[in-house]
Amino acid sequence: MVVPDGTTIINKQDHVNMKHHSFVKPLSGYIVLLFILVLVSSSTNAMWVKASDSELVEHSDVIITAELIACTQITIHQQETNIGILKVEEVLKGDDNQSAFLLALPSARVLRKSDDIFYKIGQKGLWCLRERKLKGEAGIYLADQPQRFTSEEHAAGQIEAIRKIVAEENKQ
């Protein structure tokens, strides 16, 4: 209310309404922003292009049939890294004398990304690995694309195809 001398008088009810309006507008903006962020973050998924067996062989440093027998956490360059141990049954591509390989795994402790692939101890099958090439590191491999692991129940035909491709490459 404004009195004739130009002074504004606010009664108690007006004061409460002003507080309510000045608080609700910014809060509703935050709620909308939060809602949008939840929608966007929950709807993003990694997508991979299916590779042929030839492309998979070409882009793999090691191809083995193996079982994931253990997982552990080690520190490399002051950073915690989850490592799986693959017990080799057969080497299709790579060092025939190696009986185990180290597999880098995503951490279950940190925020998950849509392209993280988690493996479980006891998983057995065909592993098409590529070496993780971080500075000062060697001998740790990645199976970071769905085609880089095929369970033994589904791998028989693919193993034969890969044997033929590797044999052809070795002839050249």
C-alpha positions in Angstrom: 0.0 0.0 0.0 1.3 3.5 -0.8 0.4 6.5 1.3 0.1 10.1 0.0 3.7 11.1 0.9 5.0 8.2 -1.4 6.0 5.8 1.4 5.2 2.2 0.7 3.7 0.3 3.6 3.7 -3.4 3.4 1.4 -5.2 5.7 2.2 -8.7 7.1 0.1 -10.6 4.5 1.9 -8.8 1.5 5.2 -9.5 3.1 4.4 -13.3 3.3 3.2 -13.3 -0.3 6.4 -11.5 -1.6 8.6 -14.1 0.2 6.6 -16.9 -1.3 6.8 -15.6 -4.9 10.5 -14.7 -4.7 11.3 -18.2 -3.4 9.1 -20.3 -5.7 10.3 -18.9 -9.0 14.0 -19.9 -8.6 13.1 -23.2 -7.0 10.8 -24.2 -9.9 13.7 -23.4 -12.3 16.0 -25.7 -10.4 13.4 -28.5 -10.3 12.9 -28.2 -14.1 16.7 -28.3 -14.6 17.1 -31.3 -12.4 14.3 -33.1 -14.2 16.0 -32.4 -17.6 19.4 -33.7 -16.3 17.8 -36.9 -15.0 16.1 -37.5 -18.4 19.2 -36.8 -20.4 21.6 -38.8 -18.2 19.3 -41.9 -18.0 18.7 -42.0 -21.8 22.2 -42.0 -23.0 23.6 -45.4 -23.9 26.8 -46.5 -25.6 26.5 -47.9 -29.1 29.0 -50.1 -30.9 29.3 -50.9 -34.5 29.3 -54.7 -35.2 32.7 -55.8 -36.5 33.4 -58.7 -38.8 35.6 -61.6 -37.5 38.3 -60.3 -39.8 38.1 -56.8 -38.4 38.1 -58.2 -34.8 41.2 -60.2 -35.5 42.9 -57.2 -37.1 42.1 -54.9 -34.2 43.0 -57.4 -31.4 46.5 -57.9 -30.0 45.6 -61.2 -28.3 42.8 -63.7 -29.0 42.4 -66.5 -26.5 39.9 -68.9 -25.1 40.1 -68.4 -21.3 38.2 -68.1 -18.0 38.1 -65.1 -15.8 39.4 -66.7 -12.5 40.0 -63.7 -10.2 39.7 -60.0 -9.8 41.9 -57.7 -7.7 42.6 -54.0 -7.2 46.1 -52.6 -7.8 47.6 -49.2 -7.8 49.2 -48.0 -11.0 50.6 -44.4 -11.0 48.7 -43.6 -7.8 45.4 -44.7 -9.3 43.4 -47.6 -8.2 42.8 -50.1 -11.1 40.6 -53.2 -11.1 42.3 -56.1 -12.8 40.9 -59.4 -13.8 43.0 -62.5 -14.4 42.3 -64.6 -17.4 43.5 -68.2 -17.3 44.3 -69.2 -20.8 43.1 -72.5 -22.4 44.1 -71.8 -26.0 45.9 -68.9 -27.7 44.6 -68.2 -31.2 46.6 -65.0 -31.7 49.5 -63.8 -29.6 52.2 -65.3 -27.4 51.6 -69.1 -27.2 53.6 -69.4 -24.0 51.5 -67.1 -21.9 49.2 -68.9 -19.5 47.4 -65.8 -18.1 46.5 -62.3 -19.1 45.6 -59.2 -17.1 42.3 -57.6 -18.0 41.5 -54.0 -17.0 38.0 -53.8 -15.6 35.8 -50.8 -14.7 35.6 -49.9 -11.1 32.3 -50.7 -9.3 33.0 -47.9 -6.8 32.9 -44.9 -9.2 30.0 -43.5 -11.2 29.3 -45.9 -14.1 29.5 -44.9 -17.7 27.3 -46.2 -20.4 30.2 -47.9 -22.2 31.4 -49.8 -19.1 31.3 -53.6 -19.5 31.4 -55.7 -16.4 32.6 -59.3 -16.4 32.1 -61.9 -13.6 34.5 -64.4 -12.2 33.8 -67.8 -13.9 33.0 -66.3 -17.3 34.6 -68.6 -19.9 34.8 -68.2 -23.6 36.5 -66.4 -26.5 38.4 -63.2 -25.5 39.6 -60.8 -28.2 41.8 -58.4 -26.3 43.6 -55.2 -27.2 46.5 -53.9 -25.2 45.8 -50.9 -22.9 48.4 -48.4 -24.0 48.9 -46.0 -21.0 52.2 -44.3 -20.4 54.6 -46.6 -18.5 52.3 -49.6 -18.6 52.5 -52.9 -20.4 50.7 -56.3 -20.3 47.3 -55.1 -19.3 44.5 -55.7 -21.8 41.0 -54.5 -22.6 37.8 -56.2 -23.6 35.9 -52.9 -23.8 33.5 -53.7 -26.6 30.7 -56.4 -26.4 32.2 -58.4 -29.3 35.5 -58.8 -27.4 34.0 -61.5 -25.3 31.8 -64.4 -26.5 30.7 -67.0 -23.9 31.8 -70.6 -24.6 28.2 -71.6 -25.3 28.1 -69.3 -28.3 31.8 -69.2 -29.4 32.4 -72.5 -31.2 31.7 -71.2 -34.7 33.5 -68.0 -34.2 36.6 -69.8 -32.8 36.8 -71.8 -36.0 36.4 -68.7 -38.2 39.1 -66.9 -36.3 41.5 -69.9 -36.5 41.1 -69.8 -40.3 41.6 -66.0 -40.5 44.7 -66.1 -38.2 46.1 -69.1 -40.3 45.7 -67.0 -43.5 47.4 -64.0 -41.9 50.3 -66.3 -40.8 50.8 -67.6 -44.4 51.3 -64.0 -45.7 
